[in-house]
Amino acid sequence: MAAMLEMTQQNLSQIEGGRSPSVEQRRRIIEVLGLAPEDVGLASQAPLALSIDGDRAVAESRARWRAERRWLNHHRSELAQLAAQLYPEGCRVPRTPLIAAPDWSPAEPFELRSLVLELDETPQAVAVDGSEAETDAVRPMRSAGVRFDRYTAAVKHLDSPRLFESRPSYRLLDAALDERRLGFGMAAYFDKLDLSEALGHEMAVACMGVGSLPVAAALDGRLPFRDLVGDPFATDRRAIVPAITTLTIRLRRHPDPPTFLLHWRDPAKVATAAGIYDVIPAGEFQPSSVAQAHAGDDRGCHPPKFSTSAVPARLTRSQAS
């Protein structure tokens, strides 16, 4: 079996013992054993029937959407800085294009070991999921008179990156950093993209075709989906699915100054935050495996210190790797 799967016997034994196989290994297992992608935690790769049957309006809708997404991926940094200006100054992180709730930014760093993570696996509703009429402008036509139902569906079939799986993810429900406590529920990776990427696309559409980016005040009334989302820090309105980014400082011999590494998020490989540089390592805050049975393994991870119901997630392979 190991020879058929092109891996060592030790590797196969580890997988049989509960170790999560890589995406490439899952695809090899599918090929060799004749399993369905869903059997090993991958999305079906069956192509969607996208024949436009000569419908020019559908073809133009898709072509326009692709052009808008390319423009978005080439101007993310500038658009992020503009988007930050749409929110109160007290929410803006100084010298960055980021926003954060005032109590989400601790006054000083603290040890990760001091954090207590809590998990509530009961279903949690959302007020906005990306299927609303306010997203019509960023969801192209699937067929005559029918739009893609979600932004991620359009990405999958019209502009799919190399790795595009909606894996289980932890959803932020409560952030009490003054108490060193974070509360999480369960969601899916696409729950985040259906809002974040749609919001970015909406911003791109509002800014395309002008000589320079407009001031924030000029966008008033032109971002209906962002207006619908409302408070970006309201954990009950949308699925807030965190990621983890780490600044790795490399010390060198004196007198050379310290340095740090960045990676470029290639739009051909990633679905979110494409076209920008990010620190490393980085990855989604997800369970260590798509298998539900491995949740117990997460509960046993250390550090940090966890409450009885806590599930610390191991850092998964970055979608940018």
N, C-alpha and C positions, 0 to 999 in steps of 0.2 A: 504493500500500500504506500509506504514512504517513497519507494522508487517511482510509482505511478504519479504521485503528487509532487515529485521533484523536490523532496525535502529530506532531511536526515531522519533516522529513526528516533533520535532524541527529540527532535522538533515535533514529530507526530505524537510521540508519547506525552509531551507537554500539552499539546492541544487536546488529546483525549483526557488528560487530567484536569482540564478546565481553563488552560491558557487561551486567550482570545486570538484567533488567527488574523493575519493582516488582510486587507482588502484584496491584495493580489492572490493570497493563499485561498481566500474564499472563492474567488473566480476560478482558480484551478480546480478546487473541489467540485464546483458546479460542473465544469467541463468533464472531469474524469468520472464522477459518480452519477452524472445525469440528473442532478437535483435542480429544483427551481431556485432562482435567486432569493426568493422570500424564505426558503428553508434555512439559509445561512445568514439571514439578516441584511440582505442587499435588496435594493429596489429592482423591480422588473425592468429589463432593458428593452422590452418589446417596443418598437417605435410606434408612435401614435399616427394614425392615418390622417395626414394633413393635406390631402389633395384639395386644391382650391377650385377644381372643376371650372377653370376659366374665370372665376370671380375676381375681377380686378380690384374691387374694394378690399377683399381679404388680403390679396397679395400686397397692396399698398400699405395696409395696416401693419402687416408684419415687417415690411421693409422699413417703414418709419420707426417702428419700435426698436428694431436692431440698430438703426442709426442713432436714436436717442440713447440707447444703452452704451454704445461705443463712446458717445460724447460724455456721458456720465463717468465712464471709467477713465477718461482722459482729464477730467476736471474735478475729481473727488476732493482733493485737498482744498481747492478754492471754494467749492460748494459747501464743504464742512465748515469752513470759517464763516461763510455767509449764514449758514443755518444756525450757528451758535448765537448770532446776533439777534435771532428771532425770540430769544428767551431772556428773562431778567438777568441783569448783570451779576446778581448774587449767585446765579447758577453756573456762571462761566468759570472754567478752570483757568487761572492766569497763564498767559503765554502759550496757550494751546487752543485748538479748535474744538475742545471738549466741553460738555456740560455735565453737572452732577448736582444732585440734591445737596443742600448745605450740610446735612448730617451724614452724607455718604463719603465725605472727605475728612479722614481723621486729622487732627492737628499735628500729629507726629506718627512716624511708622511704629508698628508693634509686631511682635512675634506671631507668625501664623499659628504656632502651637497654642496660643492663648485663645484662638477662635473656637467657638462651639457652633457646629453646624447641625441644623434640625431639618428633618424631612417629613413632609405631609403628603402621602401618596393618594389621598382622596381627590376625586375630580375637582378641578378649579375652573370656573367659567371665566370668559373674557368678554369685554364689551365690544372690542374691535378685533377682527381677525383678518382683514384684508380683502374680504369678499364684497364689501359694501359698494354702493353705487359711486361713492367718491373716488374709487380706484379705477373706474372705467377708462379714464384717460391713459392709464399706464398698463392696462391689460389689453393686448391686441386681439384681433379676431381669430378665433379658432376655425370657424366656418361661417358661411353666410348668416349674418344675424346673431351669431353666438360668440361671446368672448371667452377667453380662458378664464376658468373660475378663480384661479389664484395667480399671483405674480410668479411663484415658483414653477407652476405648470408651464408658463410661457418660457421661462429660462430653460427648463428641461428640454423642451422640444424645439426651441428656436436659437438658443445660445448656451448650450450646456457646457460647463467646464469639465475638466478631466475627472474630478471627484465631486459627485453631487448626490449625496445620500441624506435622507431625512432621519437621522439617528436620534435615539432617545437623548434628551438633554434635561438638565436641571433648570427649573424656573424660579427666579427670585420672587419670594412672597413677602419677606420681611428683612429689613436691614437695620440692625440696632448695634452699630459699631461702638457706641459708647458703652454698651454692655458686652462687647466682644461676642456678638451672636448674629448669625445669619440663618434665615429660614428659607427653605426651598420646597417646591413641589415638582411635578413632572410635566414635561412638555416635549416638543419635537423641534429639531433644528430648523425645519421649514417654517415653524410658527414665527420665528424671529425674522426670517428673510421675507415672509409675506408682508411684513410691515416695514422693516428697515430698508430693504431694497426698493420697495414701492415708494417710500418717502423720498429716497434719493432720486429715483427716476422722475417723480413729480417735480422736484426742485430743478432737475436738469431741463425738463420740458419748459418750465417757466423762465429759464435763463438762456435757452438756446436762441440763436438768431440776433442777439444784441451784440454791439461792439465790445462792451465790457460788462462784467457782472453788475446787476443793479444793486442799489442799497436795500437793506432789509425792509424798510418801510414801503418800498415799491412793490413788494410781494404780497402786501395785504389783500386778502380776498382771492389770491391766485393759487393758494395751496389748500384746497378743500379737504384733502385726506389728512394733512397735518393738523388742520383745525379740528377734524373729527377725533383724532387721537387725543388731542388736548394735553393734559399734564403728562410729560414723558416719564415722570417718576411714580405715577400711580400704578402700583403693581396689580391692581384689580381690573384695570382697563385693558391691558394687553399682556401677552406672554413676554416677560423680560428674561431673556436667556443669556446669561453672562458668558464671557470668555475669560481666559487668563493670559495676560501678557507679562513677560518678565524681562527686566533690564539686566542683562548680563555684562558686568564690567570686567574687562580683561586687564589685569595688572601686568606691566612690562618692566624690564630692568631699568633702573634709574640711569640716566635722566629722562628716558622716554616717557611721555605722558600716558595715563590710562586710556584705553579705547573701549568701544563697545560695538557690537555687530548689529546689522540690520538685514532684513530680507525684504525683497520686493515681491509684492503679491500680484503674480501674473494673472491677468484676466482670463487667460486660457486654462488656468488651473483652479481658480477659486471663484466662489460665487458671491462673496461679500467683501467689502473694503478692497476691491480690486484696483490695481493701478497705483497703490501707495506703498510706502515703506513702513515697516513695523519692526519692533524689537523682537528678540528671540530669547528663549523659546516662547511660542504662543500656541494656543489651542482652545477649543470649545470646552466648557465645563460640562462634561458628559460622564455617564457611567463607564466603567472600564471595559464593558462589553455590551453588545446588543442583546445578549442572552439574559433573560430575566433572572435566571438562576444565579447569576454572578453578582446580584445585588448584595448578597451576604459577604462576598469578598470585599466589596467596597466598605461595608460597615466595619470590617476588621482592619482597615488601613490605618497606619500611624506614621507620622503625625498628621493632623493635630489632634487635640482632645475633643471627643465627641459626646453628645448626650446619647441616651439610650436609643432614640429613634433616628439618630443622625446617620447620614450616608455621605462620607467624604468621597469625592470623585477623583480618580487618577486623571492626570492630564493626558488626554488622548492625542494621537498624532495630529498635528496641525493640518488644516485643509490647505495650507500654503506649502507644505513640505514637498 
